[in-house]
Amino acid sequence: MKSNSTTVTTTATLIYAAQAESQTIYLRPSANDIFVGASDVTSSTGLKVTNAAITPIFVRNGQTLYGITATGSHDLVILSEEP
């Protein structure tokens, strides 16, 4: 497993790049809720990932995942398999 962190802002931020194989990743925002989806994600259309909760998300091979915040910038921890 590999742990990474990124900062998510009010602009759609790539949080998981496309991989050759499908896998479940785990997300944990550490400052506030974030919203995840495709590259056009918004805080209205994205799936809410609650602050401090660990949320598993299945990502199919070749797919990417983006995140956005409603306000400000917040850190996000991502746990995934090694590529």
C-alpha positions as CSV (number, residue, x, y, z in Angstrom):
1,M,0.0,0.0,0.0
2,K,1.0,3.6,-0.6
3,S,-0.1,6.7,1.2
4,N,-0.1,10.1,-0.4
5,S,-1.5,13.5,0.5
6,T,-2.6,16.3,-1.7
7,T,-4.3,19.7,-1.2
8,V,-7.8,20.0,-2.6
9,T,-9.0,23.5,-3.5
10,T,-12.1,25.2,-5.0
11,T,-10.8,24.2,-8.5
12,A,-11.1,20.5,-9.5
13,T,-7.9,18.8,-8.4
14,L,-6.7,15.5,-9.7
15,I,-6.5,13.2,-6.7
16,Y,-6.1,9.8,-8.4
17,A,-4.6,9.3,-11.9
18,A,-5.7,6.5,-14.2
19,Q,-4.1,3.1,-13.5
20,A,-3.9,-0.1,-15.6
21,E,-5.9,-2.1,-13.0
22,S,-9.1,-1.4,-11.0
23,Q,-8.7,-0.9,-7.3
24,T,-10.3,0.4,-4.2
25,I,-8.7,3.5,-2.8
26,Y,-9.3,5.1,0.6
27,L,-9.8,8.8,1.2
28,R,-9.6,10.8,4.4
29,P,-10.0,14.6,4.3
30,S,-8.2,16.2,7.3
31,A,-9.6,19.7,7.5
32,N,-13.1,19.8,5.9
33,D,-15.4,17.9,3.7
34,I,-14.4,17.4,0.0
35,F,-16.4,16.3,-3.0
36,V,-15.2,13.8,-5.6
37,G,-16.1,13.0,-9.2
38,A,-14.9,13.4,-12.8
39,S,-12.9,16.4,-14.0
40,D,-16.0,18.6,-14.1
41,V,-16.8,17.9,-10.4
42,T,-18.4,20.7,-8.3
43,S,-19.4,20.9,-4.7
44,S,-23.0,20.5,-5.9
45,T,-22.5,17.4,-8.2
46,G,-19.7,15.6,-6.4
47,L,-19.9,12.7,-3.9
48,K,-19.3,14.2,-0.4
49,V,-16.4,12.7,1.5
50,T,-16.8,13.7,5.1
51,N,-14.0,15.3,7.1
52,A,-11.9,12.8,9.2
53,A,-13.9,9.8,7.9
54,I,-12.2,7.1,5.9
55,T,-14.1,6.5,2.7
56,P,-13.4,3.6,0.3
57,I,-14.0,4.3,-3.4
58,F,-13.7,1.7,-6.2
59,V,-11.9,3.2,-9.3
60,R,-12.0,1.2,-12.5
61,N,-8.9,0.8,-14.7
62,G,-8.3,3.8,-16.9
63,Q,-10.5,6.2,-14.7
64,T,-9.4,9.3,-12.9
65,L,-10.8,10.9,-9.8
66,Y,-10.9,14.6,-9.0
67,G,-11.8,16.5,-5.8
68,I,-13.0,19.9,-5.0
69,T,-13.9,21.9,-1.9
70,A,-16.8,24.2,-1.3
71,T,-14.4,26.9,0.2
72,G,-10.7,27.2,0.9
73,S,-8.1,24.5,0.5
74,H,-8.0,21.3,2.5
75,D,-5.5,18.3,2.8
76,L,-6.6,14.9,1.7
77,V,-4.8,11.6,2.5
78,I,-5.1,8.9,-0.2
79,L,-4.2,5.2,0.5
80,S,-3.9,3.0,-2.6
81,E,-2.1,-0.1,-3.8
82,E,1.4,0.4,-5.3
83,P,1.2,0.9,-9.1
